[in-house]
């Protein structure tokens, strides 16, 4: 091994050590996400005359033994786990609230009625691939919504680069942004508006 390669390895080790020093070690954590606030500009669902709607609490497809709200783990260089991350509230509750909020903002009632809305969170997966310099914090989300028998699928890959430890607040903000993007697609969906 030459002097350049040795220096490179030492530099890499120092960068990794300083990144890990900013972390609190391997620690499971919970990131709290605020409720979705709809965009006030309307959308396709606001063009529909007022409806009384029953929104069934959404569900989420999970593997056996996976805790509710657990969306993934933070990792460092070399894909070393630094602990699992759980969302509070869990993704299915976030999407239920977001879709109800969009319907309410569009003038519809969601306290019960003949129109029916249900949904399944097909995935909401956090990953934090790291380099020696930064993390790309990613949430891969997919939601299936059914309105009176008409189903639509929405998917988003939300990414935020950070040069500091991917904190709970960063993950919360990214989760909120991802939910908002999917809620906006629901709001603008003419197929959903026709199904209402």
ABEGO torsion letter per residue (X at the ends): XBAAAAAAAAAAAAAAAAAAAABAEBBBBBBBBBBBBBBAAEEAAAABBBBBBBBBBBBBBBBBGBBBGBAEBBBBBGGBBAEBBBBOBBAAAAAAAAAAAAAAAAGBBAAEEABBBBBBBABBBBBBBBBAABBBBBBBBBBBBBBGGBBBBBBBBBBBBBABBBBAAAAAAAAAAAAAAAAAAAAABAAAAAAX
